Amino acid sequence: MKYFEVTFTTSPCNEIVNDIVSALAGEIGFESFVEWEGGVQAYIPQQLFDEEALKEMIANFPLPDTSITYIIKEAEDKDWNEEWEKNFFQPIVIGDRCCIHSTFHKDTPQTEYEILINPQMAFGTGHHETTSSIISELLDADLQGKSVLDMGCGTSILAILASMRGANPVTAIDIDDWCVNNSRDNINLNGIENITVELGDANLLKGRAPFDVIIANINRNILLADMAQYASCMHSGSELYMSGFYIEDIPIIRKKAESLGMTFIHHREKNNWAAVKFTMK
């Protein structure tokens, strides 16, 4: 089968933007996705390609202040789904304690926590620095019996890990219906029964009872815009873990959190990507 390879360049280039590009592209016929340092490469059968639909997708992109450009070329004739599975989604081990892999992987390392996912894209798999940093935080956190909220859940691997580490109940929210459906698939694949997945944004938090732990792996602008709504769902001692931004963004993130009554605990850094932890006073 003949395919087109479409290389998307995204700005800002982060996991959330690339996730949504891939999800929306999947709705117009794209089948396989590979992350590259500037964005996403996507593959679509030539007979399904509709450039007008692609332009409309970009024009109606749901995140503000986002730039997306693309280049089209004819791809080598091969099964790109199989190629992606073999070469781009490899098992990942974090902290020697958590292994994330798919059902087609064999001889994976034995770790304390094993998360299975359906790898329909290269994002939310743990490979990106923001996701792996939050996973490291969750591996160190005391989650037993705590209520957890995963905002911008993507594939829900963070919610799944929280549940595996004793969190209960767990709520996962995403603005994209593809992510919600994929989350439910992954939750079922792991035999988890205490995660509720919801479609929407931070407006869903109005009137909610406080959570013990909130995870938000999104991007700087959304975090700044939605942090007050996170704070409204926190009690004294609640923890907030955030990622999806760079080290140089920490001061503005910290200023906003502290203005809402939170205390900065620490940050992690990986290839200039940051993850931070706050607690509510």
ChimeraX commands (.cxc) that place a marker at each C-alpha (Angstrom):
marker #1 position 0.00,0.00,0.00 radius 0.5
marker #1 position 1.23,3.47,-0.89 radius 0.5
marker #1 position 1.47,5.96,1.98 radius 0.5
marker #1 position 2.13,9.65,2.42 radius 0.5
marker #1 position 4.45,10.74,5.20 radius 0.5
marker #1 position 3.36,14.07,6.69 radius 0.5
marker #1 position 5.89,15.74,8.96 radius 0.5
marker #1 position 4.23,18.12,11.40 radius 0.5
marker #1 position 6.31,20.82,13.08 radius 0.5
marker #1 position 4.62,22.05,16.25 radius 0.5
marker #1 position 5.23,25.07,18.47 radius 0.5
marker #1 position 5.22,24.72,21.37 radius 0.5
marker #1 position 6.50,21.21,20.81 radius 0.5
marker #1 position 5.37,19.20,23.80 radius 0.5
marker #1 position 3.61,15.96,24.60 radius 0.5
marker #1 position 0.13,17.43,24.86 radius 0.5
marker #1 position 0.26,19.32,21.55 radius 0.5
marker #1 position 1.71,16.31,19.74 radius 0.5
marker #1 position -0.88,14.04,21.39 radius 0.5
marker #1 position -3.73,16.16,20.09 radius 0.5
marker #1 position -2.21,16.52,16.61 radius 0.5
marker #1 position -2.00,12.73,16.41 radius 0.5
marker #1 position -5.50,12.19,17.78 radius 0.5
marker #1 position -7.06,14.67,15.34 radius 0.5
marker #1 position -5.02,13.30,12.43 radius 0.5
marker #1 position -6.26,9.83,13.32 radius 0.5
marker #1 position -9.82,11.06,12.85 radius 0.5
marker #1 position -9.08,11.99,9.21 radius 0.5
marker #1 position -7.42,8.73,8.22 radius 0.5
marker #1 position -3.84,8.80,9.52 radius 0.5
marker #1 position -2.78,5.42,10.88 radius 0.5
marker #1 position 0.66,5.61,12.47 radius 0.5
marker #1 position 2.54,8.30,14.36 radius 0.5
marker #1 position 6.17,8.81,15.30 radius 0.5
marker #1 position 7.50,11.60,17.48 radius 0.5
marker #1 position 10.51,13.54,16.26 radius 0.5
marker #1 position 12.33,16.41,17.97 radius 0.5
marker #1 position 10.21,19.06,16.25 radius 0.5
marker #1 position 6.79,17.45,16.35 radius 0.5
marker #1 position 5.15,14.39,14.78 radius 0.5
marker #1 position 5.53,12.30,11.65 radius 0.5
marker #1 position 2.25,10.73,10.52 radius 0.5
marker #1 position 1.44,8.14,7.87 radius 0.5
marker #1 position -1.74,7.82,5.81 radius 0.5
marker #1 position -2.75,5.64,2.82 radius 0.5
marker #1 position -2.57,7.82,-0.26 radius 0.5
marker #1 position -6.16,7.04,-1.28 radius 0.5
marker #1 position -7.41,8.37,2.08 radius 0.5
marker #1 position -5.42,11.60,2.10 radius 0.5
marker #1 position -7.48,14.81,2.00 radius 0.5
marker #1 position -5.33,17.92,2.29 radius 0.5
marker #1 position -8.36,20.17,2.74 radius 0.5
marker #1 position -9.39,18.11,5.78 radius 0.5
marker #1 position -5.83,18.44,7.06 radius 0.5
marker #1 position -5.88,22.23,6.66 radius 0.5
marker #1 position -9.25,22.39,8.42 radius 0.5
marker #1 position -7.87,20.28,11.29 radius 0.5
marker #1 position -5.02,22.74,11.80 radius 0.5
marker #1 position -7.26,25.80,11.44 radius 0.5
marker #1 position -9.58,24.43,14.15 radius 0.5
marker #1 position -6.84,23.19,16.50 radius 0.5
marker #1 position -8.28,23.43,20.04 radius 0.5
marker #1 position -5.23,24.76,21.90 radius 0.5
marker #1 position -4.56,28.52,21.66 radius 0.5
marker #1 position -1.16,29.99,20.80 radius 0.5
marker #1 position -0.13,26.87,18.90 radius 0.5
marker #1 position 1.60,26.87,15.51 radius 0.5
marker #1 position 1.47,23.79,13.26 radius 0.5
marker #1 position 3.10,23.47,9.84 radius 0.5
marker #1 position 3.56,20.36,7.72 radius 0.5
marker #1 position 5.49,18.86,4.81 radius 0.5
marker #1 position 4.13,16.01,2.66 radius 0.5
marker #1 position 6.19,13.37,0.87 radius 0.5
marker #1 position 5.59,9.89,-0.47 radius 0.5
marker #1 position 6.61,7.27,2.07 radius 0.5
marker #1 position 8.52,4.11,1.38 radius 0.5
marker #1 position 6.14,1.25,0.55 radius 0.5
marker #1 position 5.84,-0.76,3.78 radius 0.5
marker #1 position 3.43,-1.55,6.61 radius 0.5
marker #1 position 3.89,1.54,8.75 radius 0.5
marker #1 position 1.81,0.21,11.66 radius 0.5
marker #1 position 4.08,-2.82,11.88 radius 0.5
marker #1 position 7.15,-0.66,11.37 radius 0.5
marker #1 position 6.13,1.65,14.18 radius 0.5
marker #1 position 5.50,-1.24,16.57 radius 0.5
marker #1 position 8.85,-2.86,15.80 radius 0.5
marker #1 position 11.06,0.19,15.79 radius 0.5
marker #1 position 9.53,3.11,17.63 radius 0.5
marker #1 position 7.58,1.84,20.59 radius 0.5
marker #1 position 10.04,-0.07,22.71 radius 0.5
marker #1 position 9.46,-1.10,26.32 radius 0.5
marker #1 position 10.54,1.55,28.79 radius 0.5
marker #1 position 11.74,0.95,32.33 radius 0.5
marker #1 position 11.63,3.83,34.82 radius 0.5
marker #1 position 13.58,3.71,38.05 radius 0.5
marker #1 position 14.02,-0.07,37.70 radius 0.5
marker #1 position 10.52,-0.29,39.22 radius 0.5
marker #1 position 8.04,0.31,36.38 radius 0.5
marker #1 position 7.97,-1.25,32.92 radius 0.5
marker #1 position 5.62,0.10,30.25 radius 0.5
marker #1 position 5.12,-2.09,27.21 radius 0.5
marker #1 position 2.56,-3.49,24.80 radius 0.5
marker #1 position 1.15,-6.96,24.39 radius 0.5
marker #1 position 3.40,-7.65,21.38 radius 0.5
marker #1 position 6.57,-7.18,23.43 radius 0.5
marker #1 position 8.29,-10.34,24.59 radius 0.5
marker #1 position 10.91,-10.93,27.29 radius 0.5
marker #1 position 10.28,-7.60,29.01 radius 0.5
marker #1 position 12.16,-6.83,32.25 radius 0.5
marker #1 position 10.48,-7.97,35.46 radius 0.5
marker #1 position 9.64,-4.92,37.58 radius 0.5
marker #1 position 7.44,-4.08,40.54 radius 0.5
marker #1 position 4.85,-2.42,38.29 radius 0.5
marker #1 position 3.98,-3.52,34.76 radius 0.5
marker #1 position 1.74,-1.31,32.63 radius 0.5
marker #1 position 0.32,-2.58,29.34 radius 0.5
marker #1 position -0.82,-0.10,26.70 radius 0.5
marker #1 position -2.18,-0.16,23.20 radius 0.5
marker #1 position 0.45,1.98,21.43 radius 0.5
marker #1 position -1.66,3.82,18.90 radius 0.5
marker #1 position 0.76,6.74,19.00 radius 0.5
marker #1 position 4.22,7.50,20.39 radius 0.5
marker #1 position 2.96,9.82,23.13 radius 0.5
marker #1 position 1.80,9.14,26.64 radius 0.5
marker #1 position 3.85,5.98,26.54 radius 0.5
marker #1 position 6.42,7.11,29.09 radius 0.5
marker #1 position 9.11,7.90,26.54 radius 0.5
marker #1 position 8.67,11.65,26.78 radius 0.5
marker #1 position 10.61,13.40,29.54 radius 0.5
marker #1 position 7.50,14.93,31.09 radius 0.5
marker #1 position 5.68,11.62,31.44 radius 0.5
marker #1 position 8.69,9.71,32.76 radius 0.5
marker #1 position 9.39,12.46,35.31 radius 0.5
marker #1 position 5.85,12.32,36.69 radius 0.5
marker #1 position 6.08,8.52,36.79 radius 0.5
marker #1 position 9.23,8.90,38.92 radius 0.5
marker #1 position 7.33,11.23,41.24 radius 0.5
marker #1 position 4.47,8.75,41.60 radius 0.5
marker #1 position 6.90,5.93,42.34 radius 0.5
marker #1 position 8.23,7.98,45.26 radius 0.5
marker #1 position 4.84,9.23,46.52 radius 0.5
marker #1 position 2.64,7.70,49.21 radius 0.5
marker #1 position -0.59,7.06,47.30 radius 0.5
marker #1 position -2.17,4.32,49.41 radius 0.5
marker #1 position -5.87,5.03,49.87 radius 0.5
marker #1 position -5.59,8.53,48.40 radius 0.5
marker #1 position -7.94,10.09,45.87 radius 0.5
marker #1 position -6.09,11.05,42.68 radius 0.5
marker #1 position -6.99,13.28,39.74 radius 0.5
marker #1 position -5.09,12.94,36.44 radius 0.5
marker #1 position -5.75,16.07,34.34 radius 0.5
marker #1 position -4.93,15.76,30.65 radius 0.5
marker #1 position -4.67,12.01,31.10 radius 0.5
marker #1 position -3.77,11.06,27.50 radius 0.5
marker #1 position -3.27,7.28,27.59 radius 0.5
marker #1 position -3.91,7.26,31.39 radius 0.5
marker #1 position -0.66,5.51,32.25 radius 0.5
marker #1 position -0.22,7.94,35.16 radius 0.5
marker #1 position -3.71,7.16,36.48 radius 0.5
marker #1 position -3.05,3.43,36.01 radius 0.5
marker #1 position 0.22,3.61,37.94 radius 0.5
marker #1 position -1.45,5.62,40.72 radius 0.5
marker #1 position -4.11,2.92,41.03 radius 0.5
marker #1 position -1.48,0.17,41.06 radius 0.5
marker #1 position 0.25,2.01,43.90 radius 0.5
marker #1 position -2.88,1.98,46.02 radius 0.5
marker #1 position -4.68,5.19,45.06 radius 0.5
marker #1 position -8.46,4.97,45.32 radius 0.5
marker #1 position -10.55,6.39,43.76 radius 0.5
marker #1 position -8.82,7.74,40.63 radius 0.5
marker #1 position -10.33,10.22,38.17 radius 0.5
marker #1 position -8.84,10.81,34.69 radius 0.5
marker #1 position -9.93,13.74,32.51 radius 0.5
marker #1 position -8.99,14.71,28.95 radius 0.5
marker #1 position -10.40,17.16,26.40 radius 0.5
marker #1 position -9.99,14.71,23.51 radius 0.5
marker #1 position -12.42,11.85,22.96 radius 0.5
marker #1 position -9.69,9.74,21.31 radius 0.5
marker #1 position -7.67,9.96,24.53 radius 0.5
marker #1 position -10.73,9.10,26.62 radius 0.5
marker #1 position -11.44,6.01,24.52 radius 0.5
marker #1 position -7.79,4.94,24.46 radius 0.5
marker #1 position -7.61,5.47,28.23 radius 0.5
marker #1 position -10.56,3.18,28.79 radius 0.5
marker #1 position -8.94,0.53,26.57 radius 0.5
marker #1 position -5.68,0.74,28.51 radius 0.5
marker #1 position -7.43,0.66,31.88 radius 0.5
marker #1 position -9.31,-2.49,30.87 radius 0.5
marker #1 position -6.10,-4.02,29.50 radius 0.5
marker #1 position -4.54,-3.65,32.95 radius 0.5
marker #1 position -7.56,-4.98,34.82 radius 0.5
marker #1 position -8.07,-1.71,36.73 radius 0.5
marker #1 position -11.57,-1.09,38.09 radius 0.5
marker #1 position -11.32,2.09,40.18 radius 0.5
marker #1 position -10.51,4.69,37.49 radius 0.5
marker #1 position -13.27,6.91,36.11 radius 0.5
marker #1 position -12.46,8.56,32.76 radius 0.5
marker #1 position -14.26,11.76,31.78 radius 0.5
marker #1 position -14.30,13.93,28.66 radius 0.5
marker #1 position -13.78,17.64,29.31 radius 0.5
marker #1 position -11.47,20.27,30.76 radius 0.5
marker #1 position -10.89,21.98,34.12 radius 0.5
marker #1 position -14.48,23.23,34.12 radius 0.5
marker #1 position -15.46,19.71,35.18 radius 0.5
marker #1 position -13.81,20.40,38.54 radius 0.5
marker #1 position -16.42,22.91,39.71 radius 0.5
marker #1 position -18.07,21.71,42.89 radius 0.5
marker #1 position -15.90,18.61,43.23 radius 0.5
marker #1 position -14.79,17.26,46.57 radius 0.5
marker #1 position -11.07,17.81,47.20 radius 0.5
marker #1 position -8.51,15.35,45.86 radius 0.5
marker #1 position -5.53,14.19,47.88 radius 0.5
marker #1 position -3.27,14.22,44.82 radius 0.5
marker #1 position -3.59,16.04,41.48 radius 0.5
marker #1 position -1.42,15.26,38.44 radius 0.5
marker #1 position -1.35,17.70,35.51 radius 0.5
marker #1 position 1.04,16.90,32.66 radius 0.5
marker #1 position -0.15,19.45,30.10 radius 0.5
marker #1 position 1.65,22.66,29.07 radius 0.5
marker #1 position 2.62,25.93,30.69 radius 0.5
marker #1 position -0.23,28.10,29.41 radius 0.5
marker #1 position -2.98,25.64,30.30 radius 0.5
marker #1 position -1.45,25.00,33.72 radius 0.5
marker #1 position -1.36,28.73,34.46 radius 0.5
marker #1 position -4.92,29.18,33.24 radius 0.5
marker #1 position -6.34,26.18,35.14 radius 0.5
marker #1 position -4.30,26.16,38.34 radius 0.5
marker #1 position -6.93,28.08,40.32 radius 0.5
marker #1 position -9.43,25.34,39.48 radius 0.5
marker #1 position -6.95,22.71,40.66 radius 0.5
marker #1 position -6.49,24.68,43.90 radius 0.5
marker #1 position -10.26,24.74,44.44 radius 0.5
marker #1 position -10.15,20.92,44.56 radius 0.5
marker #1 position -7.33,20.70,47.10 radius 0.5
marker #1 position -7.38,20.56,50.91 radius 0.5
marker #1 position -4.57,21.31,53.33 radius 0.5
marker #1 position -1.84,18.77,52.58 radius 0.5
marker #1 position -3.03,17.94,49.05 radius 0.5
marker #1 position -0.22,17.42,46.58 radius 0.5
marker #1 position -0.02,18.85,43.06 radius 0.5
marker #1 position 2.41,17.42,40.50 radius 0.5
marker #1 position 2.81,19.36,37.24 radius 0.5
marker #1 position 4.88,18.93,34.10 radius 0.5
marker #1 position 4.81,19.84,30.41 radius 0.5
marker #1 position 7.10,22.89,30.58 radius 0.5
marker #1 position 10.76,23.82,30.65 radius 0.5
marker #1 position 13.13,24.56,33.54 radius 0.5
marker #1 position 13.01,28.28,32.69 radius 0.5
marker #1 position 9.21,28.22,33.19 radius 0.5
marker #1 position 9.46,27.11,36.84 radius 0.5
marker #1 position 9.48,30.67,38.31 radius 0.5
marker #1 position 6.18,31.67,36.68 radius 0.5
marker #1 position 4.60,28.31,37.58 radius 0.5
marker #1 position 5.85,28.67,41.16 radius 0.5
marker #1 position 4.60,32.26,41.46 radius 0.5
marker #1 position 1.11,31.23,40.37 radius 0.5
marker #1 position 0.98,28.21,42.69 radius 0.5
marker #1 position 2.21,30.19,45.68 radius 0.5
marker #1 position -0.37,32.90,45.03 radius 0.5
marker #1 position -3.00,30.18,45.42 radius 0.5
marker #1 position -1.69,29.10,48.81 radius 0.5
marker #1 position 0.67,26.30,47.79 radius 0.5
marker #1 position 4.20,25.56,48.94 radius 0.5
marker #1 position 6.94,24.58,46.49 radius 0.5
marker #1 position 8.55,21.25,47.46 radius 0.5
marker #1 position 10.99,20.38,44.67 radius 0.5
marker #1 position 11.48,19.89,40.95 radius 0.5
marker #1 position 12.93,17.27,38.63 radius 0.5
marker #1 position 14.78,18.00,35.41 radius 0.5
marker #1 position 15.26,15.83,32.34 radius 0.5
marker #1 position 16.68,17.26,29.11 radius 0.5
marker #1 position 15.52,20.74,30.19 radius 0.5
marker #1 position 11.94,19.53,30.79 radius 0.5
marker #1 position 10.71,20.12,34.33 radius 0.5
marker #1 position 8.34,18.42,36.77 radius 0.5
marker #1 position 7.37,20.17,40.00 radius 0.5
marker #1 position 5.69,19.23,43.27 radius 0.5
marker #1 position 3.60,21.56,45.43 radius 0.5
marker #1 position 1.51,21.01,48.55 radius 0.5
marker #1 position -1.44,23.06,49.72 radius 0.5
marker #1 position -0.90,24.88,53.02 radius 0.5
marker link #1:1,2 radius 0.2
marker link #1:2,3 radius 0.2
marker link #1:3,4 radius 0.2
marker link #1:4,5 radius 0.2
marker link #1:5,6 radius 0.2
marker link #1:6,7 radius 0.2
marker link #1:7,8 radius 0.2
marker link #1:8,9 radius 0.2
marker link #1:9,10 radius 0.2
marker link #1:10,11 radius 0.2
marker link #1:11,12 radius 0.2
marker link #1:12,13 radius 0.2
marker link #1:13,14 radius 0.2
marker link #1:14,15 radius 0.2
marker link #1:15,16 radius 0.2
marker link #1:16,17 radius 0.2
marker link #1:17,18 radius 0.2
marker link #1:18,19 radius 0.2
marker link #1:19,20 radius 0.2
marker link #1:20,21 radius 0.2
marker link #1:21,22 radius 0.2
marker link #1:22,23 radius 0.2
marker link #1:23,24 radius 0.2
marker link #1:24,25 radius 0.2
marker link #1:25,26 radius 0.2
marker link #1:26,27 radius 0.2
marker link #1:27,28 radius 0.2
marker link #1:28,29 radius 0.2
marker link #1:29,30 radius 0.2
marker link #1:30,31 radius 0.2
marker link #1:31,32 radius 0.2
marker link #1:32,33 radius 0.2
marker link #1:33,34 radius 0.2
marker link #1:34,35 radius 0.2
marker link #1:35,36 radius 0.2
marker link #1:36,37 radius 0.2
marker link #1:37,38 radius 0.2
marker link #1:38,39 radius 0.2
marker link #1:39,40 radius 0.2
marker link #1:40,41 radius 0.2
marker link #1:41,42 radius 0.2
marker link #1:42,43 radius 0.2
marker link #1:43,44 radius 0.2
marker link #1:44,45 radius 0.2
marker link #1:45,46 radius 0.2
marker link #1:46,47 radius 0.2
marker link #1:47,48 radius 0.2
marker link #1:48,49 radius 0.2
marker link #1:49,50 radius 0.2
marker link #1:50,51 radius 0.2
marker link #1:51,52 radius 0.2
marker link #1:52,53 radius 0.2
marker link #1:53,54 radius 0.2
marker link #1:54,55 radius 0.2
marker link #1:55,56 radius 0.2
marker link #1:56,57 radius 0.2
marker link #1:57,58 radius 0.2
marker link #1:58,59 radius 0.2
marker link #1:59,60 radius 0.2
marker link #1:60,61 radius 0.2
marker link #1:61,62 radius 0.2
marker link #1:62,63 radius 0.2
marker link #1:63,64 radius 0.2
marker link #1:64,65 radius 0.2
marker link #1:65,66 radius 0.2
marker link #1:66,67 radius 0.2
marker link #1:67,68 radius 0.2
marker link #1:68,69 radius 0.2
marker link #1:69,70 radius 0.2
marker link #1:70,71 radius 0.2
marker link #1:71,72 radius 0.2
marker link #1:72,73 radius 0.2
marker link #1:73,74 radius 0.2
marker link #1:74,75 radius 0.2
marker link #1:75,76 radius 0.2
marker link #1:76,77 radius 0.2
marker link #1:77,78 radius 0.2
marker link #1:78,79 radius 0.2
marker link #1:79,80 radius 0.2
marker link #1:80,81 radius 0.2
marker link #1:81,82 radius 0.2
marker link #1:82,83 radius 0.2
marker link #1:83,84 radius 0.2
marker link #1:84,85 radius 0.2
marker link #1:85,86 radius 0.2
marker link #1:86,87 radius 0.2
marker link #1:87,88 radius 0.2
marker link #1:88,89 radius 0.2
marker link #1:89,90 radius 0.2
marker link #1:90,91 radius 0.2
marker link #1:91,92 radius 0.2
marker link #1:92,93 radius 0.2
marker link #1:93,94 radius 0.2
marker link #1:94,95 radius 0.2
marker link #1:95,96 radius 0.2
marker link #1:96,97 radius 0.2
marker link #1:97,98 radius 0.2
marker link #1:98,99 radius 0.2
marker link #1:99,100 radius 0.2
marker link #1:100,101 radius 0.2
marker link #1:101,102 radius 0.2
marker link #1:102,103 radius 0.2
marker link #1:103,104 radius 0.2
marker link #1:104,105 radius 0.2
marker link #1:105,106 radius 0.2
marker link #1:106,107 radius 0.2
marker link #1:107,108 radius 0.2
marker link #1:108,109 radius 0.2
marker link #1:109,110 radius 0.2
marker link #1:110,111 radius 0.2
marker link #1:111,112 radius 0.2
marker link #1:112,113 radius 0.2
marker link #1:113,114 radius 0.2
marker link #1:114,115 radius 0.2
marker link #1:115,116 radius 0.2
marker link #1:116,117 radius 0.2
marker link #1:117,118 radius 0.2
marker link #1:118,119 radius 0.2
marker link #1:119,120 radius 0.2
marker link #1:120,121 radius 0.2
marker link #1:121,122 radius 0.2
marker link #1:122,123 radius 0.2
marker link #1:123,124 radius 0.2
marker link #1:124,125 radius 0.2
marker link #1:125,126 radius 0.2
marker link #1:126,127 radius 0.2
marker link #1:127,128 radius 0.2
marker link #1:128,129 radius 0.2
marker link #1:129,130 radius 0.2
marker link #1:130,131 radius 0.2
marker link #1:131,132 radius 0.2
marker link #1:132,133 radius 0.2
marker link #1:133,134 radius 0.2
marker link #1:134,135 radius 0.2
marker link #1:135,136 radius 0.2
marker link #1:136,137 radius 0.2
marker link #1:137,138 radius 0.2
marker link #1:138,139 radius 0.2
marker link #1:139,140 radius 0.2
marker link #1:140,141 radius 0.2
marker link #1:141,142 radius 0.2
marker link #1:142,143 radius 0.2
marker link #1:143,144 radius 0.2
marker link #1:144,145 radius 0.2
marker link #1:145,146 radius 0.2
marker link #1:146,147 radius 0.2
marker link #1:147,148 radius 0.2
marker link #1:148,149 radius 0.2
marker link #1:149,150 radius 0.2
marker link #1:150,151 radius 0.2
marker link #1:151,152 radius 0.2
marker link #1:152,153 radius 0.2
marker link #1:153,154 radius 0.2
marker link #1:154,155 radius 0.2
marker link #1:155,156 radius 0.2
marker link #1:156,157 radius 0.2
marker link #1:157,158 radius 0.2
marker link #1:158,159 radius 0.2
marker link #1:159,160 radius 0.2
marker link #1:160,161 radius 0.2
marker link #1:161,162 radius 0.2
marker link #1:162,163 radius 0.2
marker link #1:163,164 radius 0.2
marker link #1:164,165 radius 0.2
marker link #1:165,166 radius 0.2
marker link #1:166,167 radius 0.2
marker link #1:167,168 radius 0.2
marker link #1:168,169 radius 0.2
marker link #1:169,170 radius 0.2
marker link #1:170,171 radius 0.2
marker link #1:171,172 radius 0.2
marker link #1:172,173 radius 0.2
marker link #1:173,174 radius 0.2
marker link #1:174,175 radius 0.2
marker link #1:175,176 radius 0.2
marker link #1:176,177 radius 0.2
marker link #1:177,178 radius 0.2
marker link #1:178,179 radius 0.2
marker link #1:179,180 radius 0.2
marker link #1:180,181 radius 0.2
marker link #1:181,182 radius 0.2
marker link #1:182,183 radius 0.2
marker link #1:183,184 radius 0.2
marker link #1:184,185 radius 0.2
marker link #1:185,186 radius 0.2
marker link #1:186,187 radius 0.2
marker link #1:187,188 radius 0.2
marker link #1:188,189 radius 0.2
marker link #1:189,190 radius 0.2
marker link #1:190,191 radius 0.2
marker link #1:191,192 radius 0.2
marker link #1:192,193 radius 0.2
marker link #1:193,194 radius 0.2
marker link #1:194,195 radius 0.2
marker link #1:195,196 radius 0.2
marker link #1:196,197 radius 0.2
marker link #1:197,198 radius 0.2
marker link #1:198,199 radius 0.2
marker link #1:199,200 radius 0.2
marker link #1:200,201 radius 0.2
marker link #1:201,202 radius 0.2
marker link #1:202,203 radius 0.2
marker link #1:203,204 radius 0.2
marker link #1:204,205 radius 0.2
marker link #1:205,206 radius 0.2
marker link #1:206,207 radius 0.2
marker link #1:207,208 radius 0.2
marker link #1:208,209 radius 0.2
marker link #1:209,210 radius 0.2
marker link #1:210,211 radius 0.2
marker link #1:211,212 radius 0.2
marker link #1:212,213 radius 0.2
marker link #1:213,214 radius 0.2
marker link #1:214,215 radius 0.2
marker link #1:215,216 radius 0.2
marker link #1:216,217 radius 0.2
marker link #1:217,218 radius 0.2
marker link #1:218,219 radius 0.2
marker link #1:219,220 radius 0.2
marker link #1:220,221 radius 0.2
marker link #1:221,222 radius 0.2
marker link #1:222,223 radius 0.2
marker link #1:223,224 radius 0.2
marker link #1:224,225 radius 0.2
marker link #1:225,226 radius 0.2
marker link #1:226,227 radius 0.2
marker link #1:227,228 radius 0.2
marker link #1:228,229 radius 0.2
marker link #1:229,230 radius 0.2
marker link #1:230,231 radius 0.2
marker link #1:231,232 radius 0.2
marker link #1:232,233 radius 0.2
marker link #1:233,234 radius 0.2
marker link #1:234,235 radius 0.2
marker link #1:235,236 radius 0.2
marker link #1:236,237 radius 0.2
marker link #1:237,238 radius 0.2
marker link #1:238,239 radius 0.2
marker link #1:239,240 radius 0.2
marker link #1:240,241 radius 0.2
marker link #1:241,242 radius 0.2
marker link #1:242,243 radius 0.2
marker link #1:243,244 radius 0.2
marker link #1:244,245 radius 0.2
marker link #1:245,246 radius 0.2
marker link #1:246,247 radius 0.2
marker link #1:247,248 radius 0.2
marker link #1:248,249 radius 0.2
marker link #1:249,250 radius 0.2
marker link #1:250,251 radius 0.2
marker link #1:251,252 radius 0.2
marker link #1:252,253 radius 0.2
marker link #1:253,254 radius 0.2
marker link #1:254,255 radius 0.2
marker link #1:255,256 radius 0.2
marker link #1:256,257 radius 0.2
marker link #1:257,258 radius 0.2
marker link #1:258,259 radius 0.2
marker link #1:259,260 radius 0.2
marker link #1:260,261 radius 0.2
marker link #1:261,262 radius 0.2
marker link #1:262,263 radius 0.2
marker link #1:263,264 radius 0.2
marker link #1:264,265 radius 0.2
marker link #1:265,266 radius 0.2
marker link #1:266,267 radius 0.2
marker link #1:267,268 radius 0.2
marker link #1:268,269 radius 0.2
marker link #1:269,270 radius 0.2
marker link #1:270,271 radius 0.2
marker link #1:271,272 radius 0.2
marker link #1:272,273 radius 0.2
marker link #1:273,274 radius 0.2
marker link #1:274,275 radius 0.2
marker link #1:275,276 radius 0.2
marker link #1:276,277 radius 0.2
marker link #1:277,278 radius 0.2
marker link #1:278,279 radius 0.2
marker link #1:279,280 radius 0.2
marker link #1:280,281 radius 0.2
view
